[in-house]
Amino acid sequence: MIGSRPLAAPFEANHTGRVARCYSEILTQAERRWTALGVAHPTMAPAIALQRLLVSELIALLERLEDTPAMTPPSNPATMAAKLRRGLPALRGEPIAVPVPALAPSLDRFCHYLADSGAGDVARHVIEILESGRMSRASLLSASLARDQRAIRMGATQMGLSPDVVWLIAELATAPLAHILQERLFGQEAEVSGSETLQSARAEWDRGYCPACGSWPVLAEYVNEVRRLRCSFCGTSWEMQSRRCAYCGEGGAAFSICAADEKHPEWLVELCAQCGGYTKGVKVAASTPFLLLALQDLETFALDRIAADRGYGRPPLVELGAEATYEPPRPCEQ
């Protein structure tokens, strides 16, 4: 419950058959796109094969989570709205009970998939540490959901593990949970005070990091010329109030949006000379389903190369404590 009203489920109450059909349709679309990507870029066959495994596991995990009760942030709508208005993502700092029994099997399988698909001994070392009990699955999953990159990096380093691989494995296992939580949270029209709602606080959100979890966007979707950022972790969609850099807020001449691939006029790249950051953009007819965001990211790998060749990159996660500490500069009007 949030406040006194039940949270909206991410799927309809009699969802079993409908969800299965939804996943089937998504997989059909994904298979068509994976096949086309493999034909156009044969060297990407290993990455495509791995993503097939990961998406199948993500679907299995989502199905388990649908049957897991009481996965809700305990704060009431007024508290959530107040957090958003001071720049703190709604789920950040919430004492959410992570359903470890539902997530742990996928956590282990993600380790094995990565070990067999290029990460090799690095990922196998993670498996060994988890199975030995030297690293707690519950602690790792909780830190990942909380976006506590510092804790995961410190723990991984102490265990002689690759922090980046540990972060990736944990992120894969917790992303579906974060996705369901943000759907339940932002799908709720609970009253905050008077005519204010949690939804209005979300609509006022004008930062480049996710209003639900605080992660950076994986890409910007342009639907009917409306630019909406999509979270790289939980899949939340949000719109900044002006077109400017998601990372530093630059909206003047140092920020540009340009077509970068003649073969794909629907692809864009947002470049910021102020902070050196970039965001990929894609013109789409409709918002991309959560399970296909990683595929959209893989398909547009050429934009990552273009940005990297020009010296642009992506910054680390924003460090946020109990209070928001990051306030981007006010934008220059274009």
Rosetta blueprint (number, residue, H / E / L):
1 M L
2 I E
3 G L
4 S L
5 R E
6 P L
7 L L
8 A L
9 A L
10 P L
11 F L
12 E L
13 A L
14 N L
15 H L
16 T H
17 G H
18 R H
19 V H
20 A H
21 R H
22 C H
23 Y H
24 S H
25 E H
26 I H
27 L H
28 T H
29 Q H
30 A H
31 E H
32 R H
33 R H
34 W H
35 T H
36 A H
37 L H
38 G H
39 V H
40 A H
41 H L
42 P H
43 T H
44 M H
45 A H
46 P H
47 A H
48 I H
49 A H
50 L H
51 Q H
52 R H
53 L H
54 L H
55 V H
56 S H
57 E H
58 L H
59 I H
60 A H
61 L H
62 L H
63 E H
64 R H
65 L H
66 E H
67 D L
68 T L
69 P L
70 A L
71 M L
72 T L
73 P L
74 P L
75 S L
76 N L
77 P H
78 A H
79 T H
80 M H
81 A H
82 A H
83 K H
84 L H
85 R H
86 R L
87 G L
88 L L
89 P L
90 A L
91 L L
92 R L
93 G L
94 E L
95 P L
96 I L
97 A L
98 V L
99 P L
100 V H
101 P H
102 A H
103 L H
104 A H
105 P H
106 S H
107 L H
108 D H
109 R H
110 F H
111 C H
112 H H
113 Y H
114 L H
115 A H
116 D H
117 S H
118 G H
119 A H
120 G H
121 D H
122 V H
123 A H
124 R H
125 H H
126 V H
127 I H
128 E H
129 I H
130 L H
131 E H
132 S H
133 G L
134 R L
135 M L
136 S L
137 R H
138 A H
139 S H
140 L H
141 L H
142 S H
143 A H
144 S H
145 L H
146 A L
147 R L
148 D L
149 Q H
150 R H
151 A H
152 I H
153 R H
154 M H
155 G H
156 A H
157 T H
158 Q H
159 M L
160 G L
161 L L
162 S L
163 P H
164 D H
165 V H
166 V H
167 W H
168 L H
169 I H
170 A H
171 E H
172 L H
173 A H
174 T H
175 A H
176 P H
177 L H
178 A H
179 H H
180 I H
181 L H
182 Q H
183 E H
184 R H
185 L H
186 F H
187 G L
188 Q L
189 E L
190 A L
191 E E
192 V E
193 S E
194 G L
195 S L
196 E E
197 T E
198 L H
199 Q H
200 S H
201 A H
202 R H
203 A H
204 E L
205 W L
206 D L
207 R L
208 G L
209 Y L
210 C L
211 P L
212 A L
213 C L
214 G L
215 S L
216 W L
217 P E
218 V E
219 L E
220 A E
221 E E
222 Y E
223 V E
224 N L
225 E L
226 V E
227 R E
228 R E
229 L E
230 R E
231 C E
232 S L
233 F L
234 C L
235 G L
236 T L
237 S E
238 W E
239 E L
240 M L
241 Q L
242 S L
243 R L
244 R L
245 C L
246 A L
247 Y L
248 C L
249 G L
250 E L
251 G L
252 G L
253 A L
254 A L
255 F E
256 S E
257 I E
258 C E
259 A E
260 A L
261 D L
262 E L
263 K L
264 H L
265 P L
266 E L
267 W E
268 L E
269 V E
270 E E
271 L E
272 C E
273 A L
274 Q L
275 C L
276 G L
277 G E
278 Y E
279 T E
280 K E
281 G E
282 V E
283 K E
284 V E
285 A L
286 A L
287 S L
288 T L
289 P L
290 F H
291 L H
292 L H
293 L H
294 A H
295 L H
296 Q H
297 D H
298 L H
299 E H
300 T L
301 F H
302 A H
303 L H
304 D H
305 R H
306 I H
307 A H
308 A H
309 D H
310 R L
311 G L
312 Y L
313 G E
314 R L
315 P L
316 P L
317 L L
318 V L
319 E L
320 L L
321 G L
322 A L
323 E L
324 A L
325 T L
326 Y L
327 E L
328 P L
329 P L
330 R L
331 P L
332 C L
333 E L
334 Q L
